[in-house]
Amino acid sequence: MIEKLIERFFEAASMQRWNDHIRPVELTELDKQAHKMVIAYVIAKIEEDRKGKGHVNWLNLIESFIFEFLYRLVLTDIKPPVFHRMMAERRQELNNHVLTELKEDFDFLNDEKFKHKFESYFMQDENTLERRILRAAHYLATNWEFKIIYHSAPFIYGIEKTKENIENQIEDHYDLIGVQKILLGKKSYGFVDLCGQLRFQKRWAHSPRVPETSVLGHMLIVAITTYLCTIKMENEPCERRVYNNFFAGLFHDLPEVSTRDIISPIKSAAGLEDIIKDYENERMKEEVLPLLPKTWHDEMKYFTEDEFENKIKKEGVPQKGIKFKEMNKKYNRNEYSPIDGELIRACDKLAAFIETNLSIEYGITSRYLEEGRENIFDAYRTKVISGTDFGRIFNYFYKKKW
């Protein structure tokens, strides 16, 4: 049961960053973590291009990211200098505190393997490639935010010291070629920056809502939820399936950088869905893909085109419309590069449902939010998709009092 962990990740949408600085825009922990994972993907792909396939342990990267995100959710109120000192001097006490705070979440998940991995993670080697990639991505995402703050109020006391600290931390990871390429400010940075702009595209923008969530933050919630559902499948998923499901979830709304977030009722009522999809694909080819190495284009298109279709690859050619039973019995192997698009769609709808439900329960509502909540709930209240009982999950959140 993944409900408690989903609740925990949604808390990040209400956690304000840089709240002791002048901020011209809202900066939340959820958006920061989403941007961090996009940057980690870029750095890891560049590292893999340089040293060959298999050099990066992608499952370890995803898992490490989720563990570190959970850790920060518990300790997010601690300022970075204090946090780093406490980790150096009181690591075990911090670990015990975090485990106590997350005990109910893990008990609800009922997955001893996941819980054990988390418990042991923060006592392991901190200098694996995957953890160094995540640290580099962390500081680059922080630096992206900081530039906004710095240019808004460069006169604030201590801001130059903060700038120096961030730059020093980034320099410590300069041996990673991806870090160097991003700092050049050319194509790789353009992709990172473009994804960062999805922070400013608000979901349900036509309606007041609390907490507001961005397209980028929503994408991360979908990615994590899809990952949790994938690892809980009855038949153990192959590594490529876990990788594909997570990153297809993370990038599923990337084309919206060109169209903004258009709600489903408008798309369907006006008959615009096919037109919008064609335009998104066109803008992806002309605006987004040129920012990535050509060798990545097929993968990014595989993630973002027909994103809600179950897909596999045969001899490098995508084939969609695969039934879940076939995915499990016949195509659950790395060579087929399976993606559970129907699962990603369900997680997308679940995230949208929770976004509406949260605001309504907090007392900020509108006709659009209430209709959205009821329509999604009616569609999924009894559904089992890709082995996950979404009916149970939707009913849990529908009855939830936040």
Secondary structure by P-SEA (a helix, b strand, c coil): caaaaaaaaaccccccccccccccccccaaaaaaaaaaaaaaaaaaaaaaccccccaaaaaaaaaaaaaaaaaaaccccaaaaaaaaaccaaaaaaaaaaaaaaaaaaaccaaaaaaaaaccccccccaaaaaaaaaaaaaaaaaaaaaaaacccccaaaaaaaaaaaaaaaacccaaaaaaacccaaaaaaaaaaacccccccccccccccccaaaaaaaaaaaaaaaaaaccccccaaaaaaaaaaaaaccccccccccccaaaaaaacaaaaaaaaaaaaaaccccccccccaaaaaaaaccccccccccccccccccccccccccccccccccccaaaaaaaaaaaaaaaaaaaaaaaccccaaaaaaaaaaaaacccccccccaaaaaaaaaaaccc
